[in-house]
């Protein structure tokens, strides 16, 4: 089992047949925010993301652009790295499935799978969606079309190697029901259990006549099915077959963050494959919903695809991170749009946190040299404690919008206090210090709560409040920073704006 002080959290690896868009950005920012919070909890976090670079679709798109598959995937992988750098994603590992270390991990895993007796030769005859890179059941189609790509799947008949997925149905039901594999939100857990209740079919783990991929180690004429190849990335980053100490520390993975379109691969096929080779499945899988943009599905044809660089150009890196997660309910489909993002940015960041910071720190400069002490009993005391309790509960449920709602409660209280106390009318510095003390203390908690979401902005707030944050957090250290501290608050002149 993994070291309890270690935490492997993963975003999906993104298929490189298209450029990064707002859906990719949301998943990756969500993963990054959870990872940052776990670092604040003192855990040794391994945050991974990357690109899925094999498969027929990739080869098809590369041909269309008159490029070799390798040149195409190299260019596409770089686009994702640029996007994540712009959004401040603190990943520890960016895995590409064309890397030698991954190919070696896949070969080792497939050899172990073969040795387990869970694979056999056969012939697949049925439907295959190249867009999904997935074998599909007729019952999953809508009017004969793939519901995700709105295209007719091709009919294929080919020799494959099969995995005895059906053999693991009962064990999967038991583990998911008992939350040994936690699937959240609950609606997705029910969906997986309903799927399992209908029974499982064995699945192909290889493709015939697909040269752009990893050769099956025990049958080189076959190529490892791209989804099996892709799922093994989570083991590659954990040091599978290459670093026993790393694997012992980080596996099983603490959390996979995925979209609901890849639910069955991660919640059924992946745990079964791991069980077959004697490895523990991931401890938790969080599944988020889909996006529409201004009421319509994102598509190039409609011209409503929102790219990460569009968000960063309009709101800055931290503003983009904030608006992406502010109004999205975990697991539910959400309608988004630049106008909605702008409204949130202006109301909560520019006119909310930014305005509060500017007006309070400007007033606090007049109290220089005075001890600013917070009364033991104050109306803000309960507010802060309740805010943190709800904030943590929201994070535990992956409901980042609800966590930020608690932060905005603190912002609203602080702004009301400034308006009611009218500290700009107070001439005596000692009196002003006492009036500002609770407001500055609440501002400190606002900064702490924003650390996983907008780390640079939060750092600026805390720096001007005299809060010295440790470079590396120790377990329970952050909890001490959360406590109501009726001591001394040191405010330094604010020389920078949080949001323009």
Secondary structure per residue as TSV (DSSP state, phi and psi in degrees):
chain	resnum	aa	ss	phi	psi
A	1	X	-	360.0	154.2
A	2	X	-	-66.4	153.7
A	3	X	-	-60.8	127.5
A	4	X	T	-62.1	-18.4
A	5	X	T	-93.0	2.4
A	6	X	E	-109.0	151.9
A	7	X	E	-147.7	105.4
A	8	X	E	-93.4	116.9
A	9	X	E	-124.5	136.4
A	10	X	E	-129.3	141.8
A	11	X	E	-86.9	168.1
A	12	X	E	-64.1	161.7
A	13	X	E	-92.0	134.5
A	14	X	E	-92.8	137.1
A	15	X	E	-69.9	132.2
A	16	X	T	-90.8	13.7
A	17	X	T	-74.5	-9.5
A	18	X	S	-139.5	165.9
A	19	X	-	-81.7	161.5
A	20	X	-	-58.8	139.4
A	21	X	-	-133.6	-176.2
A	22	X	H	-62.5	-29.8
A	23	X	H	-64.9	-45.3
A	24	X	H	-60.0	-43.4
A	25	X	H	-62.2	-44.3
A	26	X	H	-60.0	-49.7
A	27	X	H	-59.0	-42.0
A	28	X	H	-73.3	-40.3
A	29	X	H	-64.6	-43.2
A	30	X	H	-56.2	-47.4
A	31	X	H	-62.1	-41.7
A	32	X	H	-64.6	-41.7
A	33	X	H	-64.8	-42.7
A	34	X	H	-62.3	-41.7
A	35	X	H	-63.1	-43.6
A	36	X	H	-63.0	-38.3
A	37	X	H	-65.9	-39.7
A	38	X	H	-67.2	-30.9
A	39	X	H	-66.0	-38.9
A	40	X	H	-64.4	-26.4
A	41	X	T	-78.4	-0.5
A	42	X	T	90.3	9.4
A	43	X	-	-84.6	152.9
A	44	X	E	-85.2	100.1
A	45	X	E	-94.4	136.7
A	46	X	E	-117.1	104.6
A	47	X	E	-101.0	123.6
A	48	X	E	-126.7	147.3
A	49	X	E	-146.6	-174.3
A	50	X	E	160.7	-160.9
A	51	X	E	-133.0	141.3
A	52	X	E	-98.3	113.1
A	53	X	-	-119.3	3.2
A	54	X	-	-104.8	174.7
A	55	X	S	114.0	163.2
A	56	X	H	-64.2	-37.0
A	57	X	H	-64.3	-42.2
A	58	X	H	-61.2	-46.5
A	59	X	H	-61.5	-38.2
A	60	X	H	-64.5	-46.2
A	61	X	H	-66.8	-40.0
A	62	X	H	-60.8	-43.4
A	63	X	H	-60.5	-41.1
A	64	X	H	-62.1	-27.5
A	65	X	T	-98.5	8.8
A	66	X	T	56.0	45.1
A	67	X	-	-128.0	156.9
A	68	X	-	-72.8	152.4
A	69	X	H	-55.3	-38.9
A	70	X	H	-65.2	-45.6
A	71	X	H	-62.0	-41.2
A	72	X	H	-62.2	-48.0
A	73	X	H	-69.2	-32.4
A	74	X	H	-61.0	-44.2
A	75	X	H	-67.0	-42.7
A	76	X	H	-68.2	-41.3
A	77	X	H	-59.6	-38.3
A	78	X	H	-64.2	-35.7
A	79	X	H	-62.0	-40.7
A	80	X	H	-68.1	-39.9
A	81	X	H	-62.4	-42.1
A	82	X	H	-62.6	-43.3
A	83	X	H	-62.7	-43.5
A	84	X	H	-72.1	-32.3
A	85	X	H	-64.4	-41.9
A	86	X	H	-63.5	-31.8
A	87	X	T	-92.1	4.5
A	88	X	T	69.7	34.6
A	89	X	-	-75.3	123.6
A	90	X	-	-93.1	48.4
A	91	X	-	-69.2	146.8
A	92	X	S	-95.0	-19.8
A	93	X	E	-151.7	130.7
A	94	X	E	-112.1	106.8
A	95	X	E	-96.3	134.6
A	96	X	E	-116.4	134.8
A	97	X	T	-74.5	-4.9
A	98	X	T	-93.2	1.5
A	99	X	S	-73.6	145.3
A	100	X	H	-57.0	-38.6
A	101	X	H	-62.1	-35.2
A	102	X	H	-74.1	-42.2
A	103	X	H	-59.0	-38.0
A	104	X	H	-67.2	-39.9
A	105	X	H	-65.4	-40.9
A	106	X	H	-63.3	-44.9
A	107	X	H	-60.4	-45.1
A	108	X	H	-62.4	-45.4
A	109	X	H	-62.3	-45.1
A	110	X	H	-66.3	-35.3
A	111	X	H	-65.0	-41.5
A	112	X	H	-65.9	-37.2
A	113	X	H	-64.2	-42.4
A	114	X	H	-63.5	-42.9
A	115	X	H	-64.6	-24.9
A	116	X	T	-72.6	-14.6
A	117	X	T	82.1	10.0
A	118	X	-	-93.1	6.9
A	119	X	E	-126.6	152.5
A	120	X	E	-153.7	159.5
A	121	X	E	-82.1	147.7
A	122	X	E	-167.1	-171.5
A	123	X	E	-123.6	126.7
A	124	X	E	-95.6	131.5
A	125	X	E	-135.2	115.4
A	126	X	E	171.0	-150.5
A	127	X	E	-102.3	146.0
A	128	X	E	-140.3	127.9
A	129	X	E	-99.8	114.3
A	130	X	T	-66.7	-34.3
A	131	X	T	-60.3	-42.3
A	132	X	T	-83.5	-15.8
A	133	X	T	51.8	48.9
A	134	X	E	-144.1	142.9
A	135	X	E	-72.1	134.9
A	136	X	E	-124.8	150.6
A	137	X	-	-93.3	140.5
A	138	X	G	-53.3	-31.3
A	139	X	G	-67.8	-16.9
A	140	X	G	-86.8	-9.4
A	141	X	-	-82.5	155.9
A	142	X	B	-120.0	112.8
A	143	X	T	55.7	36.5
A	144	X	T	79.8	3.5
A	145	X	B	-114.1	150.5
A	146	X	-	-63.5	125.0
A	147	X	T	-66.0	-19.8
A	148	X	T	-92.0	-27.7
A	149	X	T	-122.9	-1.1
A	150	X	-	53.9	42.4
A	151	X	S	-138.4	155.6
A	152	X	-	-78.5	123.9
A	153	X	-	-65.1	152.9
A	154	X	E	-85.1	151.6
A	155	X	E	-91.7	126.8
A	156	X	E	-127.0	150.8
A	157	X	E	-140.1	115.1
A	158	X	E	-155.8	156.8
A	159	X	E	-72.0	132.3
A	160	X	E	-138.9	165.6
A	161	X	E	-99.5	138.6
A	162	X	E	-113.4	148.5
A	163	X	E	-104.9	135.2
A	164	X	-	-77.2	65.9
A	165	X	G	-59.4	-37.8
A	166	X	G	-58.0	-27.7
A	167	X	G	-65.0	-22.5
A	168	X	G	-105.4	7.5
A	169	X	H	-57.7	-52.6
A	170	X	H	-62.7	-40.2
A	171	X	H	-66.3	-38.0
A	172	X	H	-64.9	-43.6
A	173	X	H	-58.6	-45.0
A	174	X	H	-63.5	-46.5
A	175	X	H	-68.1	-39.5
A	176	X	H	-72.3	-40.9
A	177	X	H	-61.3	-41.0
A	178	X	T	-87.1	4.3
A	179	X	T	61.4	27.1
A	180	X	S	-71.5	-29.7
A	181	X	S	-114.3	107.8
A	182	X	E	-86.9	122.5
A	183	X	E	-115.5	119.8
A	184	X	E	-127.9	151.1
A	185	X	S	-70.6	173.8
A	186	X	H	-56.9	-35.0
A	187	X	H	-61.6	-33.1
A	188	X	H	-76.5	-33.3
A	189	X	H	-61.5	-44.9
A	190	X	H	-63.7	-37.6
A	191	X	H	-62.2	-43.6
A	192	X	H	-65.9	-44.5
A	193	X	H	-64.3	-36.2
A	194	X	H	-64.9	-40.6
A	195	X	H	-63.9	-43.5
A	196	X	H	-65.4	-33.8
A	197	X	H	-63.5	-24.4
A	198	X	T	-83.0	-3.2
A	199	X	-	93.5	159.0
A	200	X	-	-119.4	144.7
A	201	X	-	-103.5	149.5
A	202	X	-	-63.7	151.4
A	203	X	E	-124.4	152.9
A	204	X	E	-72.8	140.1
A	205	X	-	-117.8	8.4
A	206	X	E	-145.1	163.6
A	207	X	E	-128.6	150.7
A	208	X	E	-101.2	141.6
A	209	X	S	60.5	40.5
A	210	X	-	-125.0	86.9
A	211	X	-	-69.1	-24.8
A	212	X	S	-87.5	86.5
A	213	X	S	176.6	-172.2
A	214	X	-	-95.3	125.1
A	215	X	E	-60.7	140.6
A	216	X	E	-65.5	123.5
A	217	X	T	-61.9	-28.6
A	218	X	T	-103.2	6.5
A	219	X	E	-159.0	78.9
A	220	X	E	-60.4	-14.8
A	221	X	E	-75.1	-14.1
A	222	X	E	-102.6	151.5
A	223	X	E	-109.5	138.7
A	224	X	E	-59.6	128.4
A	225	X	-	-53.5	132.1
A	226	X	H	-57.6	-33.3
A	227	X	H	-72.2	-35.3
A	228	X	H	-66.2	-45.4
A	229	X	H	-53.0	-49.4
A	230	X	H	-66.4	-43.5
A	231	X	H	-62.4	-32.2
A	232	X	T	-67.9	-12.9
A	233	X	H	-54.4	-33.0
A	234	X	H	-65.8	-30.2
A	235	X	H	-78.1	-38.0
A	236	X	H	-55.9	-47.6
A	237	X	T	-69.1	-20.6
A	238	X	T	-89.0	6.4
A	239	X	T	86.7	17.2
A	240	X	T	-55.4	122.4
A	241	X	T	76.2	-5.0
A	242	X	T	-125.1	-29.8
A	243	X	-	-144.8	92.8
A	244	X	H	-62.5	-37.7
A	245	X	H	-65.6	-42.3
A	246	X	H	-64.6	-43.8
A	247	X	H	-62.9	-40.2
A	248	X	H	-64.9	-32.8
A	249	X	H	-77.2	-38.6
A	250	X	H	-111.1	-7.8
A	251	X	-	-112.1	135.3
A	252	X	S	-75.3	154.5
A	253	X	-	-58.3	142.2
A	254	X	S	-73.5	-39.7
A	255	X	E	-159.1	128.9
A	256	X	E	-100.7	131.5
A	257	X	E	-104.0	124.1
A	258	X	E	-140.9	166.3
A	259	X	E	-92.5	160.8
A	260	X	G	-70.5	-15.6
A	261	X	G	-69.7	-18.6
A	262	X	G	-115.2	27.2
A	263	X	H	-60.2	-51.4
A	264	X	H	-67.0	-36.1
A	265	X	I	-60.6	-42.7
A	266	X	I	-86.5	-31.5
A	267	X	I	-98.9	-11.9
A	268	X	I	-122.7	-62.2
A	269	X	I	-66.6	-46.9
A	270	X	H	-63.1	-49.2
A	271	X	H	-61.4	-35.8
A	272	X	H	-66.5	-42.3
A	273	X	H	-59.6	-42.8
A	274	X	H	-64.4	-43.9
A	275	X	H	-60.6	-35.7
A	276	X	H	-63.5	-32.9
A	277	X	T	-99.8	9.5
A	278	X	T	82.9	21.2
A	279	X	-	-107.8	150.9
A	280	X	-	-75.4	139.4
A	281	X	-	-69.2	165.6
A	282	X	-	-58.3	151.2
A	283	X	S	-74.9	-33.3
A	284	X	E	-148.8	144.8
A	285	X	E	-131.6	118.0
A	286	X	E	-102.1	131.2
A	287	X	E	-118.6	118.4
A	288	X	E	-100.9	166.6
A	289	X	-	-87.7	-166.4
A	290	X	-	-98.9	166.6
A	291	X	E	-111.6	144.9
A	292	X	E	-117.2	157.0
A	293	X	E	-115.4	113.2
A	294	X	T	51.5	43.3
A	295	X	T	85.4	0.3
A	296	X	E	-126.3	151.8
A	297	X	E	-65.0	139.4
A	298	X	-	-64.1	131.9
A	299	X	-	-159.4	149.0
A	300	X	T	-63.6	-34.9
A	301	X	T	-60.8	-42.9
A	302	X	T	-78.1	-14.9
A	303	X	T	69.9	26.5
A	304	X	-	-112.8	19.1
A	305	X	-	-73.8	126.3
A	306	X	-	-100.1	120.1
A	307	X	-	-92.0	153.2
A	308	X	H	-55.1	-37.7
A	309	X	H	-66.6	-27.5
A	310	X	H	-64.0	-42.9
A	311	X	H	-66.3	-44.3
A	312	X	H	-66.1	-39.4
A	313	X	H	-64.1	-34.6
A	314	X	H	-86.9	-37.5
A	315	X	H	-119.1	-3.7
A	316	X	H	78.7	164.0
A	317	X	H	-57.6	-44.9
A	318	X	H	-77.1	-37.6
A	319	X	H	-63.2	-38.9
A	320	X	H	-63.3	-43.5
A	321	X	H	-59.5	-44.2
A	322	X	H	-64.7	-52.1
A	323	X	H	-67.5	-27.2
A	324	X	H	-62.6	-36.5
A	325	X	H	-106.3	-4.2
A	326	X	H	-67.2	-39.3
A	327	X	T	-122.3	29.3
A	328	X	-	-108.5	118.6
A	329	X	-	-81.0	134.1
A	330	X	T	-56.7	130.6
A	331	X	T	82.1	-13.6
A	332	X	S	-96.4	152.3
A	333	X	-	-71.3	144.8
A	334	X	E	-136.1	138.9
A	335	X	E	-95.2	127.7
A	336	X	E	-124.9	176.7
A	337	X	-	175.0	154.8
A	338	X	H	-62.2	-34.8
A	339	X	H	-63.7	-41.7
A	340	X	H	-66.1	-41.1
A	341	X	H	-62.4	-41.2
A	342	X	H	-63.6	-40.7
A	343	X	H	-61.5	-44.4
A	344	X	H	-65.1	-45.3
A	345	X	I	-58.9	-47.9
A	346	X	I	-68.4	-42.8
A	347	X	I	-72.8	-43.5
A	348	X	I	-99.6	-30.8
A	349	X	I	-100.0	-61.1
A	350	X	I	-64.4	-53.6
A	351	X	I	-91.4	-9.1
A	352	X	I	-98.6	-87.3
A	353	X	I	-62.9	-46.4
A	354	X	I	-62.6	-45.3
A	355	X	H	-66.4	-41.5
A	356	X	H	-60.6	-47.7
A	357	X	H	-58.0	-47.0
A	358	X	H	-65.4	-46.2
A	359	X	H	-73.5	-37.5
A	360	X	H	-73.4	-43.1
A	361	X	H	-67.9	-32.0
A	362	X	H	-64.8	-42.3
A	363	X	H	-68.2	-36.7
A	364	X	H	-65.6	-23.6
A	365	X	G	-61.0	-27.4
A	366	X	G	-73.8	-11.2
A	367	X	G	-100.2	12.4
A	368	X	T	-56.9	131.7
A	369	X	T	95.6	-8.5
A	370	X	S	-105.6	143.4
A	371	X	-	-76.0	124.3
A	372	X	-	-100.6	105.0
A	373	X	B	-109.8	142.9
A	374	X	-	-98.5	130.0
A	375	X	-	-58.4	146.2
A	376	X	S	-58.7	-39.6
A	377	X	S	-114.5	125.0
A	378	X	-	-153.6	156.2
A	379	X	H	-62.2	-22.5
A	380	X	H	-79.6	-16.7
A	381	X	H	-58.3	-55.7
A	382	X	H	-64.7	-37.0
A	383	X	H	-57.4	-46.6
A	384	X	H	-64.9	-45.2
A	385	X	H	-64.5	-44.1
A	386	X	H	-65.2	-37.5
A	387	X	H	-61.9	-45.6
A	388	X	H	-65.9	-39.5
A	389	X	H	-61.0	-45.2
A	390	X	H	-71.0	-35.2
A	391	X	H	-60.1	-48.2
A	392	X	H	-65.4	-41.2
A	393	X	H	-61.0	-42.1
A	394	X	H	-62.6	-43.5
A	395	X	H	-62.3	-41.1
A	396	X	H	-62.6	-25.7
A	397	X	T	-96.9	9.6
A	398	X	T	60.5	20.8
A	399	X	-	-94.9	80.2
A	400	X	H	-69.1	-28.8
A	401	X	H	-62.0	-41.3
A	402	X	H	-69.1	-34.3
A	403	X	H	-63.3	-44.2
A	404	X	H	-69.0	-24.5
A	405	X	H	-62.5	-36.5
A	406	X	H	-67.1	-40.4
A	407	X	H	-61.9	-41.5
A	408	X	H	-68.7	-26.5
A	409	X	H	-62.9	-41.8
A	410	X	H	-66.6	-40.0
A	411	X	H	-62.1	-46.1
A	412	X	H	-62.5	-42.7
A	413	X	H	-61.6	-44.1
A	414	X	H	-63.4	-44.5
A	415	X	H	-65.3	-38.2
A	416	X	H	-63.7	-39.4
A	417	X	H	-64.5	-42.2
A	418	X	H	-61.4	-43.9
A	419	X	H	-65.9	-37.9
A	420	X	H	-80.6	-37.2
A	421	X	H	-79.9	-23.0
A	422	X	-	47.5	57.2
A	423	X	G	-62.8	-18.7
A	424	X	G	-70.1	-12.2
A	425	X	G	-91.5	-5.8
A	426	X	-	-89.7	125.5
A	427	X	-	-94.7	-31.4
A	428	X	-	-79.4	123.2
A	429	X	H	-59.4	-36.4
A	430	X	H	-66.8	-39.4
A	431	X	H	-68.0	-41.0
A	432	X	H	-61.8	-39.5
A	433	X	H	-60.0	-41.7
A	434	X	H	-69.9	-35.3
A	435	X	H	-68.9	-39.6
A	436	X	H	-78.2	-22.9
A	437	X	H	-53.2	-52.1
A	438	X	H	-64.1	-35.1
A	439	X	H	-67.1	-42.5
A	440	X	H	-65.7	-36.0
A	441	X	H	-66.1	-41.4
A	442	X	H	-65.3	-37.4
A	443	X	H	-61.5	-35.4
A	444	X	H	-60.4	-43.7
A	445	X	H	-68.6	-33.2
A	446	X	H	-60.6	-45.4
A	447	X	H	-60.7	-42.9
A	448	X	H	-64.4	-41.3
A	449	X	H	-69.1	-27.8
A	450	X	H	-82.5	-9.4
A	451	X	T	-52.5	-45.6
A	452	X	T	-71.8	-26.4
A	453	X	T	-85.4	-53.2
A	454	X	S	-130.0	75.2
A	455	X	H	-59.7	-38.2
A	456	X	H	-70.4	-44.0
A	457	X	H	-61.5	-46.8
A	458	X	H	-61.3	-40.3
A	459	X	H	-62.7	-37.1
A	460	X	H	-65.0	-44.8
A	461	X	H	-57.9	-50.3
A	462	X	H	-68.6	-35.4
A	463	X	H	-60.0	-44.2
A	464	X	H	-74.9	-11.0
A	465	X	T	-97.2	4.6
A	466	X	T	77.8	16.6
A	467	X	-	-87.2	121.2
A	468	X	-	-99.3	111.9
A	469	X	-	-88.6	140.7
A	470	X	-	-70.0	151.3
A	471	X	S	-68.3	-39.3
A	472	X	S	-128.0	122.4
A	473	X	-	-78.6	141.5
A	474	X	-	-101.6	156.6
A	475	X	T	-53.3	134.7
A	476	X	T	73.4	-4.5
A	477	X	H	-66.8	-41.0
A	478	X	H	-64.9	-35.7
A	479	X	H	-58.7	-35.2
A	480	X	H	-67.3	-34.9
A	481	X	H	-68.2	-26.0
A	482	X	H	-73.2	-24.5
A	483	X	S	-63.9	147.3
A	484	X	-	-62.3	119.7
A	485	X	-	-119.8	95.4
A	486	X	-	-77.6	48.2
A	487	X	S	-108.9	-132.7
A	488	X	B	-103.1	134.6
A	489	X	-	-116.7	126.8
A	490	X	-	-105.9	115.4
A	491	X	-	-102.1	132.5
A	492	X	-	-111.2	155.1
A	493	X	-	-56.2	133.0
A	494	X	-	-82.0	115.6
A	495	X	-	-108.2	6.3
A	496	X	S	-139.0	154.2
A	497	X	-	-95.9	141.1
A	498	X	S	-76.6	-47.5
A	499	X	-	-137.6	134.2
A	500	X	-	-78.9	360.0
